[in-house]
Amino acid sequence: MELPLGKSYIRLDQVNQEAIDKLILRVNSCTWRQTFHIQPISGLLNDPNGFSYFNGEYHLFYQWHPLGPFHGLKYWYHTKSTDLVNWKNVGIAIKPDDYFDSHGAYTGSAIEHNGKLYLLYTGNTRDENFDRHPHLCIAIMDAQDNITKLEESVLDKVPAGYTEHFRDPKVWKEPESFYAVIGAQRTNKTGCVCLLSSTNLLDWNFEGELATKLDDFGFMWECPDYFEIENQGVLVFSPQGLEPVGDLYQNIYQAGYVLGERIDLQRKELNHGSFIELDRGFDFYAPQTMEDPNGRRLLVGWMGLPGIEYPSDINGWAHCLTLPRELSVHGGKIIQKPVPELQSLRKKKAEAADRISNEKKGYDGFSGVTYELVCEFEQGDALEYGIEFCAGGDKKTVIKYDAVQGKVILDRRLSGKVIGSAFGTERKCHIVGNVHKFHLFVDSSSVEVFVNDGTEVFTSRIFPDRKSKGIRFFATGGSAAFKAVKWDY
């Protein structure tokens, strides 16, 4: 039996094992399989779900369509770690096999309560006319990772004033109650976030819409996440339908946040500043955060986007998750840094230091497929300086600082296989002051660049030829000094 790739709502148990094994063989033969990122064993991965710490371990779930690199019937897949670096695949966590999630177990979140982990998620259903009807659903995980779904959904009607695009609950606890933000679309086809409340995590009430200053900001807000950090309130969400403005909003869909006062739950109001994109790269969406036992606010995002084809599709899989990032607030914006636990991946080390002038140079030990690279520049009089990586022949990916424009630029025009070219081949952002530090995590088919210690981040999939291993440093229009250190992974 061949895999029924044209059938979006085929369940995994309707396909024989031989066909699944053939798919996994095709996936594992792909040269772009990642080495230190969470990725699906087959099929498509998208939104991170249920990011949490429970029973001495970090738990991450994600949306998973196992039968191909397209958005078919979604399961929750479970992976866990003791150190945020080495992740163990546990297996399927939630199957879409009840009346309330018959057409997909969609995005949700997790919270510990009474010694168990409660998973809140959206159950997707379709009626005989194929019209969508979402449900708020609950599953409960015990200390042995056994998961049991409640027999009924806990909210099965969309409140008046909103369409059936009503999904992605993110839960947190206040002293006396539990609350959740949920993404919504008003009947006038504009996006917003609504509030739900519960005293016991089992019975949920619709509180109303969360008032913000963004009344007409895209047609749907997906994957909202509210948290408080350094006595400030943060609402993260992924608005769909924003038009590009200069260098902003260049991807098909965006992911970002507003930062302001703590949420006023009585007035259902969030007083906040401007919307800021969390990531300036090509492939970042639907992030989710959690607070760990050390009080750190950690974030993981989907390294991909809906509506974009990727070169790994032909091998039967698509997408991965970003590396975990630690969040802080500085100067009215969120700073993202790679968690220090990642340093345990460091192996062979190479170092270089030089002053370069109107030239491009490589150095001993600076090449590879999977590595971490930290480079600090002193600009001198150079008009432009940066790094070419995954380079070979005329192929390369470039991260650079343009001193004339005052912008950091990621260029994947010559990265290898083309991705989403309709949305451009460069991503740029203005940065205050000079750029002096690029911190890169390069995997087989991705790069995450942390600029100036996480002031900005560029996350992107790239699909280079396996021979494209070069790393070159350059300066044009003058000179720049740099020092760099690289660790193989």
N, C-alpha and C positions, 0 to 999 in steps of 0.2 A: 504494500500500500504506500503510495507516494503521499507526502505531506500535503494536506489540502490548503495550499497557501492562499487561495482566493476566498476561503471561508473564514471570515473574521471571528465568528463565535463558535468555532470548533473547540471542544475541551481537550485537554491533554489526554484524558483517559479514553478518548475516542480514536486515538491514533496508536497503531501498533508499535511495539518496542523497536522493531527493525528500522522503521522509518525515523524514529527519534535518534537511534544510534547513528544512522547515516548522517543526520543533520549535525550531530555533535562532532563527528569526524570531520565534516566540512568546516565547522567553526574552528576546531583545533588546528586545522591546516593553514589558517590565516596568519600571514606574517605580521599583521597589525594587532595581534592580541596583546593586551596590556600585561605588564609584569608587576606593577605595584598599585594599581587602581582596582576598585571593585568593578566587576564586569559580569554579564550574564553567561551562564554555561551554554546557552543557545538563545536564539530569538532576540527580543528587544527588551532593554531596560529603560525605564524613564524615571519618574519622580521618586526621590528618596522619601520614605515613610517611617513613622514610628521611631525616629532617632531618639535613643534613650539610654539610661544607665540603670540596670536592674540586676540584682543578685550577683554583684561583683563583676559584671561584664557590660560592655557597650553593645547595644543592639541596633542594627540598621535593617530596615525592610525596604524593599523597593518594588515599584510597579514592574511586572514581568509578563510579557507575552512569549511563551516558550517556543512557539512553532514557526517563527519567522521574524524578520526585521521590519515588522509593520505593526500598527496599533490594532491588534486583535483583542481577543478575550483576555482580560487582565487578572493576574493572580498577585498576591503578595508573596515575595520571596524573602527569606530570612538569612541574614549573615550576622556574625557576632565576633567580638574581639575583646581581649583584655588590655590592649595597649594602643588601639586606634591605628595600628600599622599592619598587623597580621590578622587577616579576617578569615573566619571559618564559615564555609557554606553549611547552613543548617538544613535548608530545603524549603519547600512550599510551606508558608505560614497560613495563608487564607486562600481557600478555593472558592471560585464563584459558582456555588452549587445550591444556593437557596433562592427562594422567591424574591428576596430583597437584594440580591447581588447577581442575578442570573446572567447579566450581560457585562459583568466586570466588578471586581473588588477594587475600587478606585482609592485615591489618595486619602491619607489620614495621619493620625499622630498617636502618641502613647504617653501614659502617665502611670507611675506606680501608686498603688492604693491597697492597703490591708495585705501587704505581702504578695501582691500579684500585679502583673502589668496589664493595664486596660488599653486596648487598641480601639480607637474610634476611627471609622472610615466611611466613605461614601459607597453605598451599593448602587450600581448602575443597573437599571432595568429598561426594557423596551416593551411597549404594548403591541397589539396586533397591527397597528398602523406605523410601527417602528418609532413612535414618539417616546422620548426619554422621560423616565420618572426616577428621580434619585431618592435614596433612603439613607438616613443616618443609622449606622450599624455599629455593633460592639462585639469584639472578641476578647477573651481573657486568657492570658498566658500565665502558667504557674512556674515554679522554680525549676522544673525539669524541662522547660520549653514546650510543654504541651499546651495547645491552643484550642479553646472551645468557643464557638460562636453562640451568642444568644439566639434563641429560637425565633425571635421576632425583631424587626427593626424598631428603633426607639423614636424615630421621627419619619413619617411616611408621606407628609404633605408639605409642598412648598408654600411658604406664607404668601398671602395676597400681596401683589405689587412686584413679584419677582418671577422670572422665568424658570424653566426646569434646569437651567445652569446654576445649580445651588450645591456646592460640593467643597471638599478638602478641609475638614475640621481640624483645627490645631488647638489642643487643650492645655490649660494651665490651672493651677490651684491658687485661690485666694484663701484667707484664713477661714472663712465660713462656707465657701462654695467653690465649685468648679465652673470655669468658663471656657468657652471655645469661640474662636473667630472662624467664620466660614465664608468662602468666596461665593459671590453672587452676581447676578445680572438683573437689573431692574427691567420692568416691562417696556421701558423706553429704550432698551438695548444699551444701557450704560453700566459700567462695572462698579462694584462697591463691596463692602464687607459687612456681614451681619454678626450679631452676638447671640450665643446660646448660653444657658446656665443650667446647672444641676447641683443638687445637694449630695448625691450619692453615686454619680457617674452612670446611673441606670435610667433615670427619668430626666428628660431634657425639656427645657422650655425655650421658646423663641422670645428673645428680649427685644429685638428690633435692630435697625440698621445703626452701624457705628458712624457717627457724623464726623466727616473729615472736610478738608478744604479742596478736595478733588472731586467735584460733583460730576464732571464730564471728562473723564480721563480713561479712554479706551472702552471697549464694549464688554469686557469681562475681566474680573480680577481672580486669578487662580492662586491656589496655595498660599493663603495668608498665614502669617506667623507673628503673634504679638509676644514681646518679652520686654523686660526692664533691665537696664544695665546702667550702672553708675547714676542711679536715681532718675533716669530718663526713660521715656517710653519709646519703643521702636515697633513699627508695623512694617514687616516685610511682606511683599506680595508681587505677583507676576501679572502685570496688566497686559491685555491683548488689545491690539488695534491702535497703538500710538503711531503717529506719523513721524518720520525722521525730522529732527531739528538740528541742523549743523552736524556735529559729530555725535550727537545723542540719538538714541533709539534706532540704531542702524540694523539690528537683527529683526527677524520676522516677528518675534515677541520679546518682551523685556522682563527683567527681574531687578527689583530694587527695593528701596525703603524710604520711609519718612521718619524723622527723629524729632521728638518734642517732649512735651510734658507727659507724665504718667497718665494712663487712661482714666477717665472719669466714668466709672461703671454705672453710677446713678443717672447721670445725664447722657450716657452712651455717646461720649464725645472724646475725640483725640485732637488736642491742639498741637500742631506740628509745623515743621519747616517744609522746604521743597523736596520733591521726589528725587532721589539720587540712585543711579544705577549701581548695583553692587559689583558688577564686573564689566570690564570694558572690552572683553574679547568677543569671539564669534559664537561660542558654544557654552552657554550657561543659562540655566532656567530652573524654576521650581525649587529653590533652596529651602532647607529646613534646619532649625537650630534646636539645641538642647542645652541644659545646664548640667555639668558633670559634678561629681562629689567634691571637687576642689573649687567649685564656684565659677569655673570657666564657662563662658558661653561659646559653644562650638557650632560650626556650620558645615553642612555638606550640601552640594548642589548636584543637579543632573548636568553632566557634561554632554549636552546635546540640545536639540530643539525640535518641536513638532514641525511637520511640514517640510523638512529638509532631507534629501537623500544623502547617504554616506557611503563611501567606497567599500566598507566592510559588509554592506548589504548583500553583495553577491556571495559572501561566505556564510550567510545565514545568521548574522548577528549584528546588533547595533547598540552603540552607546556604552557609557560607563559613568561612574560617579566621580566627583572631584575629591581631592585630598581633604581631610578634615582641617578646618581653619579655626583659629581662636580669635574672637572678636573683642575689640575694645572701642572706646570713643575718644577722639581727640580732634579739637578744632571744629566741632560741630559735624563730624562725620564718623562713620564706622571705619575702623582700621582692621584689616584681615591679615593674620600671620599664619603660616603653616605651623601645625602643632609641633613642639620640639621633639615629641616621640619619634618623628620621622628620621631624626638623626641616627637612629639605630640601623637604618638601611645603608648607611655610608660604608663603602668598601675602599678600594684603592683610591688614593688621593693624588691630585696633580695641582701644581701652583705655577702661576706666571705673573710677572710684573714688567711693565714697559711703558715707554712714552711713544706713541705712534702719531705720525703726521702725514695727512693726505695719503693714507695707505691702509691696506688690509693685511693682517698677519695671522698665521696659525702658530701653535706652540706645541712642543712635545707633551704628550699625555692628554691633549685636548681634542678628543674625538670620542664617539660612542653612540649608542642607541638609547640607553636608559641611564640617566645620571641626574645629579643635582649640581648646579653651578651658581656660585655667587661672584658677581663682578662689581667692583666699585671704581667709578671713574672720577677723575678731576678734569674738568672741561678744558682748561687752557683757553685757546682762542678758536677751537674747532666749532664749526657751524652745525656739525652733526656727528654723533658717535654712537656706537652700539655693537651688537653681536649678530653674526650670521651663524645659525646652527642647523643641524640636520642638512648639512651642505655637501654637495658633490656635483661636479660638472656645472651645469647652469641652474641647478636646483638648490634652494635654500629657503629657510624661514628667517625673518629679520625682526629683531626688536631694537629700536633706536630712539634716541632723543634728538629732536630737531630744535636747536636753540633759537632759530629765527622765529618759528611759530610758537615756541614754548610748549611743545607737545611731545608726548610719547606715542610712537607709532608701531603697531604690529602689522607686518606685511606677510601674507601667505600666498601671494600671487604665484610664486615659484616653488611652493612647498612640496609639490608632488601631485597626487590626484586632486582634482578640483572638487570643492565642496561649496554649495550654495552661492555660486558666483553671481547670481541675480542680486544678491545683497552686498556686493562689493568684496574686494580682496584686501582692504586695509581697515584697521580699527585704530582710532586716535582719541586721545583725551588731553586736554590742557592740564598742566600741572604747575602749581605755584612754586617758584624757585627752580633751581637746576635739578635735574635728575642725576643722582650720583650712584644709585645702587639698583642693579637688576638681580633678582634671585629666581632662578629657573628650576623647574622640575620637569624633565623631559622623559616621557615614556615612549613606548613603541609607536603610538599614534596620538599623542597629545602633548601639550605644553601648558604649564601654569606659570605665569610670570608675576612675581610680587615686586612692585616698584617702590623704592624708598621705604622699605620695611612695612609694606602693606598699605601704603597710602592709596594706591590703585592696584588692581589685579587684572590681568589679561588671561582668560582661560579659553583654550581653543583645541579642537581636534585638528591634527595634521596627518597626512598619509604619505610619507616620503618613501622613496625607494630604499630598500634595506642597505644599499651601498652608500647612502647619503649620511655619513657619520661625522663630517667635518664641523669644526667650531673655529670661527675666525672673528677677530676683533678689528674694528675699523674706526677711522676718524677722517672726516673730509672738511675742507675749508679751513684747515688749521690743525692744531695738535691737541691731543688729550692723553693724560696719563691714566693708567689703570692698574689694578691688581685683581687677580682672579684665583679662585680655588674651585676645583671640581672633584666630586666623589662619584665613582661608578656605583650603580645600584644593581 
